[in-house]
Amino acid sequence: MIIPDDVVDSLKQHLVTKLEPVCSAEPEALANYVLALLKHDGSEAQLRRVCLEQLEDFLNEHTNSFVEYLFDTALPNIAHVGGRGRTRDDNGDDDERRDRDRKHRRRGSPDHHDDRKRDD
């Protein structure tokens, strides 16, 4: 599987975050291992099977859910946006959308619209 070089670091950090609560190994080392597994040649089904087999010792009962997340959510939603990797979270929101929404909620922001009438 080909993962563009400009999103590898972003994907790795995202994987570390996902692995921290569920793995028995160092999350950063395991994220590197996951990325190495994804570099193997083969179909998606073959890569899924390899990941399931190879990650079982590290993730135990969390293996299936992590591999499903990896292939069904993380990989399909990683995109190149201005040299920055973008991933969707479990709610389907991506980094860019969360940043934009946060900006709109900020009081005093030029993008903040206040429709209330003032009695000055």
C-alpha positions, 0 to 999 in steps of 0.5 A: 500500500502506498502512503504519501510521504507527506502524510506519514508523520501525521498518520503515525501521530494519529495511530499513536493516539489510537494505540496508547489506550489499547496496546501492551507495547510502546505506542510509537514503536507499534505505530512504526510497525503498523506503517511498515506492515502497510508497506507490504505489497498485496491487496487490501484483504491481504494487508488486513490479514497480515495486520490481524496476524501480526498485531494480535500479540500487541493488541490482544482483544483490541486487534479486530477493532483497531484493524477495522478502524485502520482500514475503514476509517484512518486510511480512507480519510487521510488526505493531503491538505497543504502539506498536512495530513488530515484524518477524520475522528470517530465522529467523522469530523476532520482536523480542518473542519474542527479548526474552522468550527472552533474559529467560528465559535470564538467570541470577537472573531471576524467570522462570529455573527451576532444577530441579536439587536442591541439597544444602544 
